[in-house]
């Protein structure tokens, strides 16, 4: 056994240095997530609402990417190219798997390539074909059709193609949309199928720390609340209206997940099977007017559709 007197001087001289480095590293990881959105908000008066929406979305997205990468940047001794690829050419947030060179994903099959390109083309046809044929008296319908088309092009199409390219190169980068229409419960929809890049982020930064402090129930609601706040930033702030509605939408989703897992939910059988599918479809779909509220559609989406020649 080493006498305490022989190690105490070392502890006194090294501990403050270690703590200082830890704080420094933590701040470096969060820095861009604070600076970039703040900079985007600062130039808001000089931007059209739809330009501000995309600018703020990009700022928040890259700030989140930086934070996810900072914590995991030394995993698997990843190459510079793979690190840059995660930061700039991959929409997912799971840096640990992406950077780990020991992981070997199964190469995608031809039918998956075909399906990814099909979704992209369908989205493009919907955006630049169907939207402009909707009468001007139905602007709200045109805006919603345009949003569905953009989600098809980006989240279901382009992001899926990016996953296929990375997986073909031997990088573990699963698609961030995993057949959400096949979800058999609301928990399955939000936890394992819809926009897994964002889900991974909130799980790591909000749910896990909150569960340790407050328990699983509070952590789940806080995760949905955080999701709502971020969507309020990129939806209501550019629209200058509808504040709180996206947050309310996500709180409703959190309550739905809790109800699904409650004793009554289990008795009703809404946690699986066809009943679970119906419950998830209605609960997630019916209140989406809170998420993409009319003010956002009229102030942001319709001018954007006009700017890209879709309206």
N, C-alpha and C positions, 0 to 999 in steps of 0.2 A: 504494500500500500504506500502511495506517495503522500508524504506529510502535506497538510493543507497549506502550511506556511510556504512551501516550495512552489505552489502554483498560484497563490493569491496575487502576487505581483503581475503575473501574466494576464490574469483575468481583468485586473484593473486597467491595464494598458491596452488590451485588445477589444474588450467588450464595447466601449463607445464607438470604436472604428467599425465594428460589425454592424451595430445598430444604425450608424450613419449610412453605411452602404445599403442596408436594407430599405431605409426610408427613401434614399435616393433612387433605388431601383423601382420602388413602388410608384413614386411620383413620375418617373420617366415613362412608365407604362400607361399612366392615366393622362399624361400631358396633352396629347393630341385630341383625346376625346373631349377635353375641355376647350382647348384653343381653337380647333377647327370649327366646331359649331358656333362658338362665340364670334369668330371672324365672319362666318356666313350671315349671322344675324345682324352684325354691324353694317353690312353692305346691303341689307334688305331694302332700304329706301330707294336704291338705285336700280333695282331689278324688277322685272315683271313678276307677278305672283307665281307663274309656272316655272320661270327660271330660278326664282328663289327656292321653290320646292325641290327642284333637282339639285341645286347647289347645297342646300341644307342636308338633304338626304345623303349626298355624296360625302359631306363633311362628317356626319354621324357615322356613316358606314366605314369610312377609312379610319376614323378614330377608334371604332370598335375593332377593326382589323388589327390596328397597331397594338391595342391592348391585349388581344388574343395572342398575337405573335410574340409580344415582349415576354410574357410569362413562360412561353414554351420554346423560345428561339434556339435553345441549345440541345433540344431533343434530337436524338438520332444522328448528330453531326451532319445535319442536312447541308447540302451545297448552297452556294450563294444563289444559284439559279432557282433552286426550290424555294428558298426563303423569299426571293423577289416574286416568284410565281404565286405564293400564298398571299402576299401583300397586294399584288396588283392584278392577277389574272385568275383568281379563284374567289367566288362569292361566299363560300362556306367559312365558318368560324372555328372549326375543329383543327387548330394548329398542331396539336399533339399527334394525331394520326397522319395528317398531311406531311409533316416534316420527318416522320419516323421512317427511315429507309429500310427497316427490317420488315415492314408490312408489305405484303404482296397481294394486291387485289386481283380478283379474277378478271381477265380481259373481257370487255363487253362483246355481246353477240351482235350480228348484223341486224336482227330485228329491233334491237334497242336503238341503234343508230337511226333506222328508218322511222321509228316512233318519235324520236326526238326531233328530227327534221320535219316530220308531218305536223307536229304541234306548232313548230315555228311558222311553217307556211300557212297553216290554218289561222293562226293569230294575225299574220300579215294580211291575209285575204279579208278577215273580219275588220281589221283596222282601216285599210285603204280601199276596201270594197263596200262592205255593208254599212259602215258608219255614215258615209256621205249620202247614202240613199234614204236615210231616216229623215222625215220631214223636219223643218226647223221648228215646227210647233211641238216637237217631241225632243227637245234638247236634253232633257234629263235622261231619256232612254238612250240617246246618242252618246252621252257622257258615260253612262254605265257600260254600254257596248264597247266603247273605246277602252275603258279600264280593263274589262275582261280580256280584250284582245291583247293589251300590253302585258297582262299577267301571263297569258299564253306564250307570247313571244319571249319574254324575259325569264320568268321563274320556271315555266314548264319546258320551254324550248331551248333558248340560248344557254341557260345555266345547266341544263341537262347535257347539251352538247359539250360544254366545258368539262363536265364530269367524265364524259366518255373519252375525251382527249387525254385528260390526266390519268385516268385508269389505264388507258392504252399504253401510256408511258411508264406504268408501274407505280403510280402514286395513288395512295388510298384517299380517294375523293368521291365518296358516294353522292348521288343526286340529292339535292336539298328538298325536293318534292318527291315523296314516295307514295304515289297513288292515293292521294287524300280522299278521293271519292270511294275508296274501298274501306275506309275507316269503319270499324264495328262499334265504336263508342266515341264519346266526346274526348275522353282521355287519350284514346288512340289517335284521334285526329290531331290534337294539339301537341301531344308528346312524342309521336313517332312518325308523323306523315307530313304535316304542313310546315313549310319553311324551316327546316331543321337547322339552318345556319343561325337564325335568330333564336331558336329554341335553345341551342347549345350555349349561346351567349348568356341568355337570361338565367339558365340553369346554373351556370358556373359563377356568374357575378352576383346574382340575386338569390336564387333558391337555396343553394348550398350554404352560404353564410347565414341566411335568415333562418334556415332550419335548425342550425346549431344554437342560435340565440332564442328563437321564438317557437320552434316546433314546426312540423310539416304543414299543418293547416294554414297558419299565418304565412309561411314561406310561399305556399302556392298562391294565395291571394296577392301577396306582395309582388310576385313574379308577373301576374296578369296586370296588376296596377302599373308596374314599371313599363310593360309593353304598351299599355294605354297611353302613358305619358309621352313615350317616344313617338307613337303614331299621332298624338295630338300636336307634337312639335312639327312634324312634316306634313300634316294635313290641315289642321285648324289655323296654325300660325301663318302659313302662306295665304290661306283663304281669308284671314282676318275675321273669322266668325266660326260658330259651331264649337266653341271651346268646351272641352269636357266630354263631348259626345263620343269620340274614339276611346277615351279612358273608360267611360261608362260601358261601352261595348265589351271591352276586355274584362271588366269586373263582372259583367253578366256571364261571360264565358267561365270565369273562375268559379262563380256560384254554381253554374251548371255542372262543372266537374265535381264539385263537392256534393251536390245533390245526387249525381250518378253513383258516387261511392258511398252514399248514406244507406242506412238500413232500408228506407223506403225505396231508394233507387234500386237496391239489390232485389227487393221484393217485386218491383215492377219489371225487372229484367232488362233495364236499359243500358247495361254495361257490356253487352255483347249481342251477337246475332242480328236479326233483322230489326228488332226493337232498338237495339243500340245504334244501328245505322240510321234509322228514322229519327231518333232523338238527336243524334249528332247533326244530321242534315238540317233539321228545323231549328235547333238551338244556335248553331253557328251561322246558319244562313238567314233566318228571318230578321234578326236585328242589324244586318249589315248596313242599313240606311243610317245607323248611328255612326258607323265607322267612316263610310264615304258619304257624308251628309250633303244635302243639296247645295249648301254654300260652297263647299269644296268643288263640287262638280261644275257649278256655274262660273266661279271665279278663277279656278285653276285648270281643270281638265279641259273644258271646252275651248278656251284660248290656246291651250297646248295642242289640241287636236287640229285647230286651224293653222297653227304655226308649222306643223309637220305635213300639212296638205291632206289631212284625213277628214276634214270637215268643210 
